Amino acid sequence: MRDTRTRFPLLTALAFAVGLGAQSAALAADDAGQGHDYRTFHADGGIDYGKIGDSYKADLVMYLAGNQFMVMEELIKDFQKKNPDIKTVYVETIPPGQILKGQILKQGQINGQDTAQNPDLFASVNLGHLKKLKGKGVMHDYMTYTHNKLELMVAKGNPKNIKGPKDLARDDLVQSHPNPLTEGIFKFYGSQMLKDLGLYEKVTGNAQCKSCWAVKDKTWFTSRHHRETPHRIENGQADVGIVWTTEIKHAQAEGRPIDGVAIPAPYNMADKVGYAIGALKTGRNPYNAMRYMAYLSTDEAQSIYASYGFGKASTNDLLMKPIPNPPSK
């Protein structure tokens, strides 16, 4: 389906170089945002949704950590404005562990369609994913281009009077958290926060599953997306969930009945969460991949990320660096 809505206002500085129409609120809620996980952005401002075959032929193909989904439309439109010869950009935004294991390291399918194993760029919140690609000889360098932190999502007005992460020990709360199998936010960060607080076993029951009750009727692990959590909270199925702070800002910008409860440092993992991106040697469009990474270093791109609640990257973050060697087996 092609979206021809008016473009976002675009920034004018030149970068240096080296939905789904109007749907009912119920349908949008049931979808939990997943319908927008596979998008093709066109230089004329149009957007196609779910055209998986574009992963084989777009001028730039990117598989990115899913929690950036809210940023991509404004970001890509600005990038294409500055690089009008790049007519099509295919962007996938799902948990990066699923991308790595199910689409790059082996042939994967989306909605019954084969998806390309050789995106031009891959980004994750876990540098270990990039180390695995280095070990396969298909990626060598990376940069960190933005940051995030953990926050607790609650219903508007915080009816359960949740004050911070220690309240996750309360027996009167029903919780919804990202699953520990495929979602990096929990696998690498949320679980560590709970361990640091001494709450991991109580909250999770040491369960390793998805789309399941980790603790019966108390802690739910999502199926694929931590973006399912706001839907559960809105429908009275959960009181609280660990999410990225950017998701709370996005939900509030959409007018959803959601509030956030800050998690203090160091438990919010702000000092650890960095988004790492690198180009695959197997990608079809290496020059365009380099141009996009150069664009991420611009003030315009950094300001767009910051406007959605992300933390800006430092000058050192934005330098290309060799990926550290994967651990020896």
N, C-alpha and C positions, 0 to 999 in steps of 0.2 A: 504494500500500500504506500502510495506516495503522499507525503505531507508537504503542502505548498503554503504553509502559514508564513506570516511575515517574519523576517529575520530579526534576531537580536540586534540592538545597536552595536556596531563594530568599531574597534579601535583603529587608528589610522597609521600608526608607526609601522615601518617596513621591517620585517624580521630579517636577521642576518641568516646566511645559509652556509654551511659547509656542504499521548498520543494518538498515536494510531487513530487520528481523527477525534471526534467527540464521542466518547464512550460513556456509559452510565457509571455512576459512582460505585455501584455494587460490583460491576465487572472489573473496574480499575482496582478495587480493593482486593477482589479474589485473585487477580493477576499478580499482586504484590510487586508490580514494577517489572516483572520478568519479560513482558512483551517487548520491552525496549532494550533488551540485552544485546540484540544483533541489529545494528543500524548501518546503513550506507548513506553518507553525507555527500551531497552533490554541490558543485561549485555554484549552481544557480540558487542555492538555498533550500532545495528540496531534500527530503529524507525518505528513504525506503526502509521498511521494517521487515526483518526476517528473511531477507534474500541471502541465504547462506552461500549460494554459488558465487556471490561477490567476493568471498574470501579467496577465490582463485584468480580474480581478474581486476580488482580495484587498483587504483594508482598507488594506494598506501593501505596496508592491512595491519591492524593493531589488535592484539589480544591483551586486555588490561584488567588489573584487579577491579572487581565489580563495584566497589564502594565509591568509585568516581563517576558513576552513571549520571549523576545530576549535573556535572560540570561539562560533559562532552559536547553538548549541542553548541553552547556559546563558544567553547574553546576551538572546536573544529571549524566553525564558521569563520572565526577570526583568522585561524591559520590559513584557510583556503582563500580568504580575502587577500592575504599577503602573498599567497602562492597560487594564483589563479590557474596555472597550468596543471595543477593537481586536481583533476576533475572529480574524482571519486575517492572517498576515504571510508573503508569498512572498519567498523569498531565493534569489538565484542567486549562486554563488561560482565564477567561472571567470576566466581572465586578462582584465584590463580592456580591453586592446587589442582582443580578440575581441568583447567586449561593445559597445564604442564603434563599431567598424567594421561588425560583422556583425549587430547587433541594435538599435542606436539610430539610426545614420545611414542604415540601410536595413532593410527587412523581413528578418528572419532566421527560421530554423527550428531547432528542437531535436527530435531524434528524429522528424522528419517533421511536426512541429506548428509552426504560426506562433507566435511569441513577441511579446509587446507591445513596441512601440518607445518607449513612454512610461513607464518606471518612475518612481516618485515620487522615488527617490534613486539616485544613481550615485556610486561611490567608486573611486578609483584610487590607485596609488602614484606616479603621474606626473601632476603638475599640468597638463602639456601636454594631456592628454585633456580636462580640464575647460575649458581655453582654447578647444579646438575647439568645444565645446558653446556657449561664450559667443559665439564667432564665428557660430554658427548662430542666436543669439538665444534659446536655450532654457535657459540657466543663467547666473546672474549672481554669486552669492555662494557661498563655501565656508568650511569650517573644517578644520583638521587635528586628528584625534582619537586617533591612536596612532602609534607608531614601531616600526621593526624594524631588523635588521642582518644582514649576510651571515655565513655560517659554512660550514665544510666538513663534509659528512656522510661518515662512513666506517663500515665494519663494526665490530661490537662488539669491543672489545679493540684496535682500530686495528692489525690484523695487518701492514699495510704501513709502520707507523711513520711516518706522515705528520705532520710537525711544524707546517706552516703553508702559506700559499698559494704560497710560492716553490717548494714541492715539486711543484706542478703542472707544472713543467718536466721532471720525471723521465720517462724513457722506459719505465720498468717499470710505469707506472700506466695503467689503463683508466679513463677519466673519463666521467661522465654529467652533462650540464649542460642547463639550460633552453634552449629554442631561441631564437634572436635575432629571429625574425619576429613572434611573438605573445606572448612572455612578458616582461613588463616587468622582472622580476627580473634577467634577463640583458641585455635590450636597453638598459636604462638604468643598471644597476648592476654586474652581473657582468662585462660586457664592459669597462666603465671600469676596474674593479679589475685585470683582466688587462693592459690597456693601461698603467696606472700602474706595473705590475710589469715591463713589457717582455716579457710572455708571450703577448700576444693571438694573434699569427700562429702561434706554435708550438702553442698549445693548440687553436685553432679552424681553422687553415689558411685563415683569412679566409672560411670558408664561411658562406653565408646560406641556411639550409634548416632543415627540421624533420623529425623521424622519420627521421634520416639519420646516417651516419657523417661528421662534419665532417672528421676525420682518420681514415682507414681503420683500423679495429680499435683505435683509441686514444681518440677523443673522440666520444661519441654525443650528438646533440641530441634532446631529447624531442619527443614528438608534440604534446602539448597542455599537459601539466602537469609542473612540476618535481616534483610528487608522485610521478611515475613513478620518480624516482631511487632512493628507498629500496627499491622493489621490485627494481630492477636490482642494487643492492648485495646485498640478501638472497639473490638467486639467482645470485650469483657472476658477474654480467655486467658489473660495474663495481666499482672500488675506492674511488672518491671522486666527490663531486659538490658543486657550489655550490648551497646552499639558504638559506632564511631560518632564523635560529636558532630560531624558534618551531616549525619543522617537526621539528627534532631533539628538542626538548622533548616535542612531541606523540607522536612515534614511540616515545620512551622510556617515556612514560606508558602507552602501549598494550602495553608489554613487547616491542617489536620489537628485534631484535639490531643496534642502531644506536648509534653514538657520534658525538660532534662534536669537531672541532678548531677552536679559536677562530681568528679572523682579526683581527689587531691593527688599531687605528685608524691611519690614516684609510682603510685598504683595505676595512674592513668596511662602509663607507658609512653608518655610524650617524648621521653628521651631515647626511646628505642624504635619508634615507628617511623620508618622512612620508605618512600615508594621508589623502588629501583627499576630502571628501564635499560634495555639493551637491544641492539640489532642482531637478528639471526643471520649467520652467513648464508643460509639457504633462502633467505627472502628474495622476492623477485624485484624489489624496488629499493636497493641500498641507498641511492642518492636521495630519494624522497624521505627515507628513514632518517638520514643524517640531517636533513632540513627540518624535520619535525623535532628532533632532539635539540637542535639549535634554537628553534622557536620556544621550546619549554624554558630556555634560559633567559628569555626576554622579560622585561618588566611587565609587558602586557599579559603574557601567559601567567606569570606569578601572581599578578593582581586578580586575574579571573579565578584562580584557585583560592586565593585568600578571601574573595567575596563569598565563597561557599563554605567558609569556615576552616579551610585547610591552612596549615602553617607554611609560610614561605621557605623555600630552600635557601641555604647560605651560598655564598660564592664558592666555597670549597665543595659543597654538595654537588654543585652544577658542573664541576670538572669531571671529564671522562677519566675513569680509573680502570685498571685491570681487575677483573673479577677474581677474588681470592680463590685459591685452589680448593676443590672439594676435599672433604676429609678422606684420608686413605682408608681403604677397606681392610 
